[in-house]
């Protein structure tokens, strides 16, 4: 669910940034659903190997969000929040793996 939410942020940017070109809009709309699809694929993997792909997915989302941050000139606090969220999710996934 978190991956879906993070992808959907790009749809909000498409709706709120009027100066964005059509190719940028199209790319962000497609990207908006990609984390949800990849997240579902990760969940369908055997439980013993889910953590690695999920951590990689959140790292990918962060890389793309950093690219979006630079392209759209988003506020610095947004990128800081994204780093913290990625760290928290990654830590939670790793801890959950060890608790099992």
C-alpha positions as CSV (number, residue, x, y, z in Angstrom):
1,X,0.0,0.0,0.0
2,X,2.8,2.4,0.8
3,X,4.3,1.9,-2.7
4,X,0.9,2.6,-4.3
5,X,0.6,5.8,-2.3
6,X,4.1,6.9,-3.2
7,X,3.5,6.3,-6.9
8,X,0.2,8.2,-6.7
9,X,2.0,11.4,-5.6
10,X,3.1,11.8,-9.2
11,X,-0.5,12.1,-10.3
12,X,-1.0,15.0,-7.9
13,X,2.0,16.7,-9.5
14,X,0.5,16.2,-12.9
15,X,-2.7,17.8,-11.8
16,X,-1.2,20.7,-9.9
17,X,1.8,21.8,-12.2
18,X,0.3,23.6,-15.2
19,X,3.7,24.4,-16.8
20,X,4.6,20.7,-17.2
21,X,5.0,19.4,-20.8
22,X,2.8,16.7,-22.2
23,X,5.6,14.1,-22.3
24,X,6.4,14.8,-18.7
25,X,2.8,14.5,-17.7
26,X,2.4,11.2,-19.6
27,X,5.6,9.8,-18.0
28,X,4.4,10.7,-14.5
29,X,1.0,9.2,-15.1
30,X,2.6,5.9,-16.2
31,X,5.1,6.0,-13.3
32,X,2.2,6.7,-10.9
33,X,0.9,3.1,-11.3
34,X,4.3,1.4,-11.7
35,X,5.1,1.1,-7.9
36,X,1.6,-0.5,-7.3
37,X,2.2,-3.0,-10.0
38,X,5.7,-3.8,-8.9
39,X,4.5,-4.0,-5.3
40,X,1.9,-6.6,-6.2
41,X,4.5,-8.6,-8.0
42,X,6.7,-8.5,-4.9
43,X,3.8,-9.7,-2.7
44,X,3.2,-12.6,-5.0
45,X,6.8,-13.8,-4.5
46,X,7.4,-16.5,-1.9
47,X,7.5,-14.9,1.5
48,X,11.1,-16.1,2.1
49,X,12.3,-13.7,-0.7
50,X,9.9,-10.8,-0.6
51,X,12.0,-8.4,1.5
52,X,14.9,-8.0,-1.0
53,X,12.6,-7.0,-3.9
54,X,10.5,-4.8,-1.7
55,X,13.6,-2.9,-0.4
56,X,14.8,-2.6,-4.0
57,X,11.3,-1.2,-5.0
58,X,11.4,1.4,-2.3
59,X,15.0,2.4,-3.4
60,X,13.8,2.7,-7.0
61,X,10.8,4.9,-5.9
62,X,13.3,7.1,-4.0
63,X,15.5,7.4,-7.0
64,X,12.6,8.4,-9.3
65,X,11.3,10.8,-6.7
66,X,14.7,12.5,-6.5
67,X,14.6,12.9,-10.3
68,X,11.1,14.3,-10.1
69,X,12.3,16.7,-7.3
70,X,15.0,18.0,-9.5
71,X,12.9,18.3,-12.6
72,X,9.9,20.0,-10.9
73,X,11.7,22.1,-8.4
74,X,9.8,20.7,-5.4
75,X,10.5,22.0,-1.9
76,X,13.5,20.6,0.0
77,X,11.3,19.3,2.8
78,X,9.6,17.0,0.4
79,X,12.8,15.2,-0.5
80,X,13.9,15.0,3.1
81,X,10.5,13.4,4.0
82,X,10.9,10.9,1.2
83,X,14.4,9.9,2.5
84,X,13.0,9.4,6.0
85,X,10.0,7.4,4.7
86,X,12.2,5.2,2.6
87,X,14.6,4.6,5.6
88,X,11.6,3.8,7.9
89,X,10.0,1.4,5.4
90,X,13.3,-0.4,4.7
91,X,14.1,-0.7,8.4
92,X,10.6,-2.1,9.1
93,X,10.9,-4.6,6.3
94,X,14.3,-5.8,7.5
95,X,13.2,-6.0,11.2
96,X,10.1,-7.9,10.2
97,X,12.2,-10.4,8.3
98,X,14.3,-11.1,11.4
99,X,11.3,-11.4,13.7
100,X,9.8,-14.2,11.7
